[in-house]
Amino acid sequence: MSSENGDIDDHEEGRLPSEGSSEADSVVRHPKWRPHHEIPKDDPAFDGLSKRSQKRLLKQRRFEATKDEKRAIEKEKRKLKKRERHEAIVAGLAQPPPKRAKPEEQTPCRVRIAIDCAFDDLMMDKEIKSMLQQITRCHSQNRLTQHPIPFTVTSQDKNTSKIAQGFKSRHDDHSRWAHVKWETRPIEQIFDKDELIYLSADATDVCETLDESKVYVIGGIVDHNRHKLLCENKAKTLGIKSAQLPIGDYIKLNSRKVLTVNHVFEILLRYTETHDWQKAFLAAIPQRKIENGQETEAGLYEQQEEDGGQTGDDLVSPGHEAELSEP
Ligand SMILES: C[S@@+](CC[C@H](N)C(=O)[O-])C[C@H]1O[C@@H](n2cnc3c(N)ncnc32)[C@H](O)[C@@H]1O
């Protein structure tokens, strides 16, 4: 962009700084282009690295340098949101979040869910972390309702499962969570194939209702769609029926309809309460993911989360938001 005196604006993103060369002035770079001189020449950590690795290291350093500041900003934002929500509740403009139910006073649903955690090897460490948080959130949702859905987390051998090890290192007393079973065996060894329905956004069949004699399997993976058709293919290989949620019949999403484990879990939970898919989707899927700004209630219960006040969205690491909508 030319400034008033006709010079090239060096700050315009994607354009080379003016260095007197008319050729350089006319070259338009990719918006993510940054000058190479940012890579420190006298830092031995960069020696011998490929350009790509140098950039990665630089990016990591920038991230480390700004991490605390960004966290503090996020914390402030959360505080503000919490205050706003409180004020809205006091003013009668929003509903107070439901209270946690005591396990002994809850009546579990007959519908069952299994979270198939046999995909550790396909996830990076931060994705494993995200998976732990998503499972925690499923449990948190169960604690807020009178009729929780019992769920089994499968493939949880403590010697081989990164998820099991992750929970252990968090000193979480997860093994005592109400309405949750931790199974070392894989799904196909625990349940009869006939009672299993593998949920998959890629399935041809659509889940019209929830059948109390079935176990609905959610693929316990955060993969940002690197592994396309993963669960659909697994269901086929095991000879298990698969089905997708009827999202398209009720709401329009801004992007693809692959959801996170906790969102799928919450949709099923809300459906068992209301028997209304539309209400279930609007209650569980974040507003920004829904086209035409249909009012959602997603996040209404966030304050009561056990996972450090994180919202479902927070559970997705930066740059990985795609999976909410999905990749
Ligand atoms: C992040 S997704 C996994 C995506 C993975 N690439 C795949 O192909 O299965 C996590 C799980 O949520 C469930 N899920 C997500 N979106 C769904 C949808 N629209 N319908 C049914 N199940 C869905 C599936 O069980 C899926 O395995």
The ligand as an SDF file (V2000), in Angstrom:
LIG
                    3D

 27 29  0  0  0  0  0  0  0  0999 V2000
  -12.8120  -35.8760   16.7620 C   0  0  0  0  0  0  0  0  0  0  0  0
  -13.8980  -37.1100   16.2630 S   0  0  0  0  0  0  0  0  0  0  0  0
  -12.7860  -38.2580   15.4700 C   0  0  0  0  0  0  0  0  0  0  0  0
  -12.4880  -37.9310   14.0520 C   0  0  0  0  0  0  0  0  0  0  0  0
  -11.7250  -39.0020   13.3660 C   0  0  0  0  0  0  0  0  0  0  0  0
  -10.8970  -38.4060   12.3340 N   0  0  0  0  0  0  0  0  0  0  0  0
  -12.6510  -40.0240   12.6810 C   0  0  0  0  0  0  0  0  0  0  0  0
  -12.5910  -40.1150   11.4810 O   0  0  0  0  0  0  0  0  0  0  0  0
  -13.3550  -40.7150   13.3670 O   0  0  0  0  0  0  0  0  0  0  0  0
  -14.2400  -37.9330   17.7570 C   0  0  0  0  0  0  0  0  0  0  0  0
  -15.4140  -38.8460   17.7440 C   0  0  0  0  0  0  0  0  0  0  0  0
  -16.6240  -38.1130   17.9080 O   0  0  0  0  0  0  0  0  0  0  0  0
  -17.6920  -38.7790   17.2690 C   0  0  0  0  0  0  0  0  0  0  0  0
  -18.2960  -37.8350   16.3120 N   0  0  0  0  0  0  0  0  0  0  0  0
  -17.8420  -36.6120   15.9650 C   0  0  0  0  0  0  0  0  0  0  0  0
  -18.6910  -36.0060   15.1110 N   0  0  0  0  0  0  0  0  0  0  0  0
  -19.7070  -36.8660   14.9130 C   0  0  0  0  0  0  0  0  0  0  0  0
  -20.9140  -36.8320   14.1220 C   0  0  0  0  0  0  0  0  0  0  0  0
  -21.2300  -35.7740   13.3890 N   0  0  0  0  0  0  0  0  0  0  0  0
  -21.7330  -37.9060   14.1550 N   0  0  0  0  0  0  0  0  0  0  0  0
  -21.4340  -38.9830   14.9120 C   0  0  0  0  0  0  0  0  0  0  0  0
  -20.3210  -39.0680   15.6680 N   0  0  0  0  0  0  0  0  0  0  0  0
  -19.4700  -38.0390   15.6750 C   0  0  0  0  0  0  0  0  0  0  0  0
  -17.1240  -39.9890   16.5870 C   0  0  0  0  0  0  0  0  0  0  0  0
  -17.3160  -41.1150   17.4150 O   0  0  0  0  0  0  0  0  0  0  0  0
  -15.6510  -39.6360   16.4930 C   0  0  0  0  0  0  0  0  0  0  0  0
  -14.8640  -40.7800   16.4710 O   0  0  0  0  0  0  0  0  0  0  0  0
  1  2  1  0
  2  3  1  0
  2 10  1  0
  3  4  1  0
  4  5  1  0
  5  6  1  0
  5  7  1  0
  7  8  2  0
  7  9  1  0
 10 11  1  0
 11 12  1  0
 11 26  1  0
 12 13  1  0
 13 14  1  0
 13 24  1  0
 14 15  1  0
 14 23  1  0
 15 16  2  0
 16 17  1  0
 17 18  1  0
 17 23  2  0
 18 19  1  0
 18 20  2  0
 20 21  1  0
 21 22  2  0
 22 23  1  0
 24 25  1  0
 24 26  1  0
 26 27  1  0
M  CHG  2   2   1   9  -1
M  END
$$$$
